[in-house]
Amino acid sequence: MNTLNKYLFKQSLIPFLLSVAVITTVLFLQFLIRAVDRFLGKGLDALTIFEYLYLNLAWIIALSVPMSLLISSVMTFGRMAQQNEITALKSAGINLYNIIKPAILFGSLVGIGLCLFNNFILPEMNYNARLLARDIYKKKPELSIEPGYFVDMIPQYTMIVKEMDGKDFKDVKIFSKNQKSEQTTIYANQGSLSSDGNMITIDLMDGEIHEIDLSDYDYYRKIKFKTHQIMISMDELMLNRTTESNRTDREMRIPQMIDEIKRNKILISKIYERIENVKKEIGITNLNANTLESIQEEIEKLKQKQIEISSSENELNDDSIISNLEDKQYILSLTNNARQFKNEFTLIENYEKTNNKFKVEIHKKFTLALACVLFTMVGAPLGILVRNGGMTIASGLSIAFFLVYYILLIWGEQLADRNLLNPGLGSWLPNIILFISGMVILKLSNKKN
């Protein structure tokens, strides 16, 4: 039996490595075609371009490994079924479950490796890839100007243009930044931005320069010009590497996400404390008023009650003007409180959605690893059923299964992010469906052979 296990293990390894190489290459070339515009014309050195491509290789590998296991399993067991090796093994008294056991073991080892990769390597590479992409985007800003959007990557200035034709633009506004003593604003009807050698040049025509002293607002100066030129050293636009930035859920390890979840829960509890304090201050005594809708209903009751009291007092009191003014102020205060409650519950909802994203990402570290085992469990009997280990059949069936799995994964993730589905259920639902499919296919293949 040990010899058989070694044989089946070896038969699974070679197709898997070939599948990883082919699928990774295809996905990488697709990414390269989409990303080539990001660094063309930026004057980047080959090492920076290579680093950018290398860092983005992480998510491609994380995607290609499970798909490769599925393809290699279909190919391996399809070829063995076609050459009657499966029939010979069953004739020797070895049942189908023992035949595919080495393949499942192989998938388990790959799954463990992918789990470690997704938790320790993938987040760091995603993080560094995003930082490098942002730094590349800032380089040579004349290639990144879009009408109607602020351009903030030019040192010392923020710029926005209304229309643009090639490198020429119309109706441009430029604002100085990081100026503590003086604020400068430039308006121009036309302009252009170009780079030559070590300089970035902004040529402006028919405009005005407005200057104001931030320490003395009485000082104000306006200058009209026919032509005006701003020159910036290219050294300031060299690729300066960003070293710090907030991480997203896909750029964190599990302990980091757990810490963020705990921090958000503490913030949520503090918000609930503020809500309870305000409820006591305005006189809401209903203990069941814990949601935004119920609190708003209580506030409306307080408003209505005050209106009724005011009406009865006005009939007995001649000084109704002062009374009406106090009532209006009280009702206005309740309206402001209602708005505050709405903002507080919106903040709670945002924190909960953020926590759901972290929870989904934590589950995904394990669900994608387990998917490697399940893809093997599906691919092996599927290959036996089709009895063809060819790349075309294997790829077609594998891509179909993988697309269904990936669609279910994205669907569950989005529902969980929106707080419409439990994060655990949304993350594990594709694996549950894949497991059921694998068991059905396994029983069908066992009956057929």
N, C-alpha and C positions, 0 to 999 in steps of 0.2 A: 504493500500500500504506500510505503514511503517513496518508492520509485515512481509510482503513478502520480503522487502529489508533486514531486519534483518536475515530472514531465508536464503536467497541467500548469504548474506555476511558470515554467519556462515558456510554454505556449502562450500564456497570457501576457508575459512581460514584453516580448518583442512587438506584437501588434499595438500594445499600449504606448510604448515609446514612439513608434512610428506615427500613431494617431496624435499624440501630443505635439510632435514636431510639425505635422501637416496643419492641424487646426490652429496652433499658435501662430504659425507663419501666415495663414489666411487672415486671421483676426488682426495680426500685427500690420499686415499690408493695408487692410481696410482702415485701420487707425492712422497709418502713415499718410494715406491719401487725404483723409479729413484734416489731419494736423499740419500738413506741409505749409499751409498758408500762414501758420502762426510764427514760423521762423524764416520764411523766405524773405529776403530783402532786409533782414534785421542786422546783418553783419555779424552773426554769431559764429564763434569758432566751432570747429568740428567736435571738440570735447563736450561743449555745452549741448549741442544737438544730440550727441550720443547719450549723454546723461538724461536728457529729457525723454528720449525714446526708451531708455533702459528703465527709468522709474515707472513709466506707464506699462511696462511689460508685466508688472505684478498682477494687476487686475485681469489681464489677458490670460495669464497662467491659471489664476483662480477660476476662470470661466472654462478654460479648455480642458482641465484635468478631469472633471466629472464627465464631460461629453466624450472624452477619449476613452474612459473606462467603459462607457456604454458601447461605443463603436468597436473597441477591441474585443469585448465579450461576445458581441454578435458575430464578429469575424471569426474568432477562434472556435467557438462551438458550432457555428454554421459550417466551417470547413471540416471539423471532426464528424459532424452528422453526415455531411455529403460524402465523406470517405469511409463511412460506416464504422468509424472508431467508436462512436457512442453505442451503436448496436452490439459491437464486439465486447465492450466493457460490461454492458447489461447482461449479455449472454454468459459472462464469467461470474455473474452473481453480484455485481456492483450496482447498487441502485443509483438513480439519477441524482439524488440529494448528495450522495458521497462524491459523485463525479464533479458537481459544480462547487463542492465545499472549498477546494483549493483556490478557485477563482474568487469566492466570497472572502476568503482569508486575504488574498492579494488586495482586493478592494478595501478591506478593513485597514491594512497597512498604509495604503495610499490615503485613505480617509484620515487616519491619525496624522500623517504628514501634512495633509492639507489643512487640518484643524490648527496645527502649530503655525503653519505658514500664514493662515488668515488672521491669527491673533498676534503674532509677533513681527512678521515681516511686512505683510500687506498694509497695515495701518501706517507704518513709517514711510513706506514708499509712496502711498497715496498722498500723505501729508507733504513730503518733499516735492512730489510732482506738482501739486497745486501751487506751492510757493514758487517753484521755478517757472511755471506757466505764467504766473502773475508778473514775475520779474521780466520775462521775455515780452509780455504784452506792453510793459512800460517803455521798452526800448524803441527808439525812433518813433515818436508819437505822430508824425505826419501820416503814417500808415494806419493809424487807429482812430482818426477823427470821424465821428458820425454826427450829422446834423441833428440838433435838438438835444444832444447829450453833453454833459460837462466832461471836459478833458482835464484830468487831474494829475497826469503823470509828468507834466512839464515842471521842472524845478522853479519855485518862486511864483508860479502863476497857475490860475485855473481859467480855462477858456471854454466858451460855448459859441457855436456858429449856427445860423439859421439855415443856410443853403450851402451846398458844396458841389463843385464841378472839377473833378480831378484834384489838383493841389490848390486850386483857387476857391475861396469861400466868400460869402456875403453876410452882412449884418453880424459882425463878430463882437463879442464882449469878453474882455480879459480882466480878471480880478487878481490883485496881488494877494499873496498868502504869507503867513508867518511874519507879518509885519506888526510889531508891537507899538511903534510910534506913529506910523503914517499908513493910511489906506489909500491905494491907488486903483482907480477903475478906468479902463480904456474902452471906448466905443469907436468902431470903424465900420464904414459902409462896405469896404472890400478888403481883402487880404490874401496872403498865401504863406505857407510854411514849407521850408525846404531844409535839407541838410547837405553840407558840403565840407569835406575834410573833417575838421574837429569842431565845427560850429553848427548850431541850429539857428536858422534865421527866420524871424516872423516879420514880414513886410505888410504894413497897414497903410490904407489910403482913405482920405476924407473922413476924419474922425475927431474925437475930443478925448482929452486926458483930464480926469477929475481927481484931485488930491485933497485929502482932509487930514488934519492933525488930530490923532486920537487923544492926545493929552489936552488939546485946546480946540474945541469944536467951532470956535469963532474963526479959526484959520481955515480957509477954503480957497482952492485955486482951480481954475478951469483953463485949459490950453487947447486951442483948435490947431489942427495940423492938416496939411495936404498929404504928406508922407511921413511915416514914422517906422522905425526899425528897432526890433528887439533881438539881441543876439545872446545866445546861451552856449556856454562851452559844452562840447560833446562829452568832456570828461564827466560832467554831471549826469550824463545819460548812459554812461557805461553800465553794464549789467551788474548792478549792486544786488547782492544776494540777501533776500529777506531771511532773518533768523528767528523771528517770533511771529506767531499768528494763532488765533483761536482754532482749535481742531473741531472738525465735524464728527458725526457719529462713525463714519467709515474711516476715520483717521485715528481712532482710539483703540486701545487694548481693553480687555474686559474689566480689569481693576479700575481703569480710568473712568469707564462708563458707569460702573457701580458707584464710584465716588460722586459723579455728577448727578446720578439719580437720588442719592442721599441728600445732596446739597439742595436739589430742587424740592424734595419733600419737606425739608426744613423751611424753605421759603414759602411753600404752600401753607404750612401750618401757621406761619407768622401772618399770612394774609387772612386766614380764617380767624385769627385772634383779633385782627383789626376790624373785620366784619362784625364780630360779636360785640366789640367795644362800641362801635357806631350804633348797632341795633339797640344797645342799652341806653345810649345817649338820647336817641330820638323816641324811645318808648315802645319799641317792638318787644312784646312779652311772649308771643307765640313761639314755643320751643320747636315746633315743626317747621318754622320758616327758615329753612336751611339752603334753599335753592334761590336763584335769582328771581324766578317767576313768583315764588311764594313771598319773598321779601318785597317785591314790587307791589304785590297785592296788599300787603300790610301797610305799605306807605300810602297807597291809594285810600285805604280805610282811614288812616290818620288824617289825610287831607279832607276827606268827606266829613269826618267827625269835626274837624276844626271849622269847616264851612257852616255846619249846622249850629255849632256853638256861637259862631260869629253872628249868624242870622238872628238867633234868639237874644243875644246881648244887644244888638243894634236896635231891637224893638224897645228895650228898656233904657238904653243909654243914649243921651243926646250927643255925646262926643263920639260920633260914629266915624269921623275922619281918621282919628288916631287909631281907633280899633281896626279899621280896614287896612291901614298901612301896616300894622303889626301882623295882621293875618296874611297879607301878601308876602311879607318878609319870611314868615314861618313856612308858608307853602313853597316859596322859592328855595328856602333851605332844604325842605324835604325833596324837592326836585333835584337839587344838587347832590343830596345824599343818594338818591336813586341812580344818578349818573355815576357817582363814585362806586356804588355797589356793582354796576355793570362793568366798570373798568377793572374792579378787583376780580370778578368772576372770569372776565376775559383773560386776565393775567394767569389765573389758576388753570384755565383751559390750555393756554399756551405752554405752561410748565408741564402739564400732564401729557400734551402731545409730544413735547421734547423727550420726556421720560419714556413714552411709548416707542419713539424712534430708537432710543438707546436699548430698550428691552428687545426690540425686534433685531437689532444688530447683534446683540449678545446671543440670542437664539440662533441667528444665522451662522455664527461661528461653528456651531455644532450641527445644525441641520444640513449644511452643505457637505460637511464631513461624512455624516451618515448617508447622505445621498449617494456617495461613492459606493457604499456597500449595496444600497438599493438598486443603483444602476447596474451593478454587476449581477444582482439577483434577477433583474429584468432581462438584461442582455443575453445571459447564458441560455436560458430556455427559449428566448426569442430567436436566437441564432439556430437552435436545434429545430424549431418549427419551420423556419424558412429554408433550412438545409442549404444555405448558400453563404459562404464566407466572403463573397466579393465585396470590394470597397463601396460599390454603388448601392447595393441593397443595404449593407451595414450602415452607411452614412445616412441614407434616406430614412430608414426606420429610427435610427438613433436621434437624428435631428428632430423628427416629429415628436418623439417622446420628450426630448429635452426642451423643445419649445413649449409643449403643454406644461411641463414642470415649471419652467421659468415664468410663464404667464401666470400660473397659480401662485408662484412665489411673490411676484410683483403685486398681484391682486391682494393677497393676504397682507403684504407689507403696507400697502396703501390704506386698507381698511383699518389696520392696527394703528397706523400713524394718525388717522382721523378720529381715533377713539371709538370706532364703530365695531371693533372686534378685539377680543383679547389678544395681546401681542404673542403669547405662547401659542394659541390656537392658529393665529394667522401665519406664524412661522413654520409650524409643524404640519399644517394641513396638506401641503404638497407632498411631504414625505409619507403621510398616512395613505394618501391616494396612490402614491407610487408603490408602497408596500402591498396594498390590496391588489394592484395591477400585477405586481410581480408574482404573488401567490397564485392568481388565476392563470397566468401564462405558464407558471411552473407546473401546475396540475395538468394543463392541456398538453404540454410537451411530454410529460411523463406518460400520459395515456397514449399519445401518438407513437411513442417509441417503446 
